Amino acid sequence: MSETKNQNESAAESAAVSRREFLEQSATIAGGTALLTTAAAHELNAQAKPRGVIRRTPPRESPHGEMVQFKSGDKMIPAYFSRMPKTKNPPGILVIHEVFGLNDHIKSICDRLA
């Protein structure tokens, strides 16, 4: 039994790799893999040919929003109303804020959704 234990220990010592050697080998393998992946992707892009005609749609007009007010009891409530311009009966988005008011970020989101 002691012979087997000695053989296992000597095999482990001969197969041991220092931390520095391990990191150097790992970096070499990772760098080679990255290089091959990049070269393969470049080759695939070089072989790609455009198919068909690319058609561009004309730019749409951006939505237009405005601050409006609604009467609620004896108070006037400010709100933001956004919809597409120059469209017959366009749907719109109405945002009535709760506490802190409407900032430009919320207004731009409403314009994008409209």
C-alpha positions as semicolon CSV with decimal commas, in nm:
position;residue;x (nm);y (nm);z (nm)
1;M;0,000;0,000;0,000
2;S;0,284;0,236;0,072
3;E;0,421;0,172;-0,281
4;T;0,093;0,284;-0,435
5;K;0,089;0,592;-0,216
6;N;0,446;0,682;-0,316
7;Q;0,365;0,632;-0,685
8;N;0,059;0,860;-0,657
9;E;0,261;1,129;-0,480
10;S;0,540;1,118;-0,737
11;A;0,287;1,134;-1,024
12;A;0,117;1,434;-0,861
13;E;0,450;1,610;-0,814
14;S;0,555;1,556;-1,175
15;A;0,214;1,677;-1,304
16;A;0,206;1,983;-1,076
17;V;0,202;2,317;-1,255
18;S;0,298;2,638;-1,084
19;R;0,047;2,920;-1,068
20;R;0,260;3,131;-1,304
21;E;0,278;2,851;-1,563
22;F;-0,096;2,793;-1,537
23;L;-0,174;3,162;-1,595
24;E;0,069;3,188;-1,886
25;Q;-0,079;2,880;-2,055
26;S;-0,435;3,001;-1,994
27;A;-0,356;3,342;-2,140
28;T;-0,195;3,184;-2,446
29;I;-0,497;2,960;-2,506
30;A;-0,746;3,245;-2,450
31;G;-0,553;3,479;-2,681
32;G;-0,534;3,217;-2,955
33;T;-0,907;3,148;-2,925
34;A;-0,988;3,519;-2,947
35;L;-0,763;3,559;-3,250
36;L;-0,923;3,266;-3,433
37;T;-1,274;3,385;-3,350
38;T;-1,199;3,735;-3,477
39;A;-1,041;3,603;-3,796
40;A;-1,339;3,374;-3,862
41;A;-1,587;3,656;-3,807
42;H;-1,389;3,884;-4,039
43;E;-1,385;3,616;-4,308
44;L;-1,761;3,563;-4,279
45;N;-1,824;3,937;-4,306
46;A;-1,599;3,960;-4,611
47;Q;-1,795;3,683;-4,783
48;A;-2,135;3,833;-4,703
49;K;-2,299;4,002;-4,999
50;P;-2,597;4,235;-4,979
51;R;-2,914;4,072;-5,098
52;G;-3,195;4,273;-5,249
53;V;-3,254;4,643;-5,243
54;I;-3,261;4,835;-4,920
55;R;-3,554;5,073;-4,917
56;R;-3,567;5,360;-4,683
57;T;-3,896;5,486;-4,557
58;P;-3,946;5,861;-4,551
59;P;-3,896;6,011;-4,207
60;R;-4,211;6,053;-4,004
61;E;-4,296;6,377;-3,838
62;S;-4,217;6,370;-3,473
63;P;-4,508;6,380;-3,230
64;H;-4,595;6,710;-3,081
65;G;-4,690;6,747;-2,717
66;E;-4,822;7,038;-2,521
67;M;-4,913;7,126;-2,169
68;V;-5,288;7,142;-2,111
69;Q;-5,510;7,201;-1,807
70;F;-5,821;7,022;-1,684
71;K;-6,069;7,147;-1,432
72;S;-6,121;6,921;-1,134
73;G;-6,368;7,066;-0,888
74;D;-6,248;7,418;-0,830
75;K;-5,884;7,349;-0,924
76;M;-5,703;7,341;-1,258
77;I;-5,490;7,027;-1,305
78;P;-5,187;7,056;-1,539
79;A;-5,123;6,765;-1,777
80;Y;-4,922;6,679;-2,088
81;F;-5,096;6,574;-2,411
82;S;-4,899;6,429;-2,704
83;R;-5,012;6,311;-3,049
84;M;-4,896;6,293;-3,411
85;P;-4,945;6,618;-3,605
86;K;-5,125;6,650;-3,938
87;T;-5,327;6,331;-3,893
88;K;-5,703;6,311;-3,894
89;N;-5,824;6,209;-3,547
90;P;-5,488;6,081;-3,420
91;P;-5,474;5,883;-3,097
92;G;-5,293;6,062;-2,820
93;I;-5,135;6,015;-2,481
94;L;-5,246;6,216;-2,182
95;V;-5,025;6,223;-1,873
96;I;-5,152;6,373;-1,550
97;H;-4,883;6,385;-1,288
98;E;-4,934;6,313;-0,923
99;V;-4,691;6,503;-0,702
100;F;-4,363;6,627;-0,847
101;G;-4,473;6,754;-1,188
102;L;-4,373;6,653;-1,537
103;N;-4,009;6,671;-1,637
104;D;-3,863;6,673;-1,988
105;H;-3,777;6,303;-1,970
106;I;-4,139;6,200;-1,912
107;K;-4,252;6,435;-2,189
108;S;-4,004;6,279;-2,436
109;I;-4,129;5,930;-2,346
110;C;-4,486;6,042;-2,416
111;D;-4,380;6,186;-2,751
112;R;-4,208;5,858;-2,847
113;L;-4,511;5,651;-2,749
114;A;-4,747;5,874;-2,944
